[in-house]
Amino acid sequence: RVGLIVVDFATGTARRVLNSHPALQIEPGVNVISHGAEVWPGKPLLIGINGIALSPDAETLYWTVTTGTHAYAVPTAVLKQHDSTDAQIAAQIQNLGTFGDRCKRLPLYYRCHP
């Protein structure tokens, strides 16, 4: 079960959001390729949300799914609102598209596939 943990260091509280949201889950049929070869042939690597980064201004959270081909983003403002629901957060998720040129334009170091 995948989800995102939001921690408020000022209050010491944490909450889990986006439980099992599709943008955090593996993409069916995707095989992880490293250096031109499939990782663990016959036993595919199945990892959901994994590559996570903040924009330099901390206004946007970016992520990828290891067993996937897309990058996503959400404004951190909605995550900072303690009463925001999963539906409200999900409504602000941006699918940035597949890896490649989109990743090259992100204003931070980001895990991207060629």
C-alpha positions as CSV (number, residue, x, y, z in Angstrom):
1,R,0.0,0.0,0.0
2,V,1.6,3.3,-1.1
3,G,1.0,6.7,0.4
4,L,2.8,9.9,1.2
5,I,3.7,10.9,4.8
6,V,3.6,14.6,5.5
7,V,5.5,15.7,8.6
8,D,5.1,19.0,10.4
9,F,8.3,19.4,12.3
10,A,7.0,22.5,14.1
11,T,4.2,20.5,15.8
12,G,5.8,17.0,15.7
13,T,2.7,15.6,13.9
14,A,2.5,13.5,10.8
15,R,-0.2,12.2,8.5
16,R,-0.5,9.8,5.7
17,V,-2.1,11.1,2.5
18,L,-2.9,9.9,-1.0
19,N,-3.3,6.3,0.1
20,S,-3.1,4.0,-2.9
21,H,-3.5,7.0,-5.3
22,P,-2.7,5.9,-8.9
23,A,0.1,8.6,-9.2
24,L,2.0,6.8,-6.5
25,Q,1.5,3.2,-7.7
26,I,3.5,1.1,-10.2
27,E,2.5,1.4,-13.8
28,P,1.3,-2.1,-15.0
29,G,3.4,-3.5,-17.8
30,V,6.5,-1.4,-17.1
31,N,9.8,-3.1,-16.7
32,V,12.7,-1.3,-14.9
33,I,15.6,-1.0,-17.3
34,S,19.1,-0.2,-16.0
35,H,22.1,0.2,-18.4
36,G,20.1,-1.4,-21.2
37,A,19.0,-4.5,-19.3
38,E,15.9,-5.4,-17.4
39,V,16.3,-5.5,-13.7
40,W,15.6,-8.9,-12.3
41,P,14.2,-10.6,-15.5
42,G,11.3,-12.8,-14.8
43,K,10.8,-11.3,-11.4
44,P,10.0,-7.6,-12.2
45,L,11.0,-4.9,-9.8
46,L,7.8,-3.5,-8.4
47,I,8.4,-0.2,-6.5
48,G,5.9,2.7,-6.3
49,I,6.7,6.3,-5.3
50,N,10.4,6.5,-4.7
51,G,12.2,9.4,-6.3
52,I,11.1,12.5,-4.3
53,A,12.4,16.0,-4.4
54,L,11.4,19.6,-3.4
55,S,11.8,22.6,-5.7
56,P,14.5,25.0,-4.6
57,D,11.8,27.3,-3.2
58,A,10.1,24.4,-1.4
59,E,6.8,25.3,-3.1
60,T,6.5,22.1,-5.2
61,L,7.0,18.4,-4.3
62,Y,8.1,16.3,-7.3
63,W,8.1,12.5,-7.5
64,T,8.5,9.5,-9.8
65,V,7.5,5.9,-9.5
66,T,10.4,3.4,-9.8
67,T,8.3,1.0,-11.8
68,G,6.8,3.7,-14.0
69,T,7.5,6.3,-16.7
70,H,5.9,9.5,-15.4
71,A,6.9,12.4,-13.2
72,Y,4.4,14.2,-11.0
73,A,4.2,17.4,-8.9
74,V,1.9,18.9,-6.3
75,P,2.1,22.3,-4.6
76,T,3.3,21.9,-1.0
77,A,0.8,24.5,0.1
78,V,-2.0,21.9,-0.1
79,L,0.1,19.4,1.8
80,K,0.8,22.0,4.6
81,Q,-3.0,22.5,5.1
82,H,-3.7,20.0,8.0
83,D,-7.3,19.7,7.0
84,S,-6.8,19.1,3.3
85,T,-8.4,15.8,2.1
86,D,-7.0,13.2,-0.2
87,A,-9.4,14.4,-2.9
88,Q,-8.3,18.0,-2.5
89,I,-4.6,17.0,-2.7
90,A,-5.2,14.7,-5.7
91,A,-7.0,17.5,-7.5
92,Q,-3.8,19.5,-7.5
93,I,-1.5,16.7,-8.7
94,Q,0.1,17.5,-12.0
95,N,1.2,14.7,-14.3
96,L,4.4,16.2,-15.9
97,G,4.5,13.5,-18.6
98,T,7.0,10.8,-19.3
99,F,10.7,11.0,-18.6
100,G,13.0,12.6,-21.1
101,D,12.8,16.3,-22.1
102,R,10.3,17.1,-19.2
103,C,12.8,16.0,-16.6
104,K,15.6,18.0,-18.2
105,R,13.5,21.2,-17.6
106,L,12.8,20.6,-13.9
107,P,14.6,23.2,-11.7
108,L,16.4,20.5,-9.6
109,Y,18.4,17.3,-9.8
110,Y,15.9,14.6,-10.6
111,R,16.1,10.9,-11.3
112,C,15.3,10.5,-14.9
113,H,15.6,7.7,-17.5
114,P,17.0,8.3,-21.0
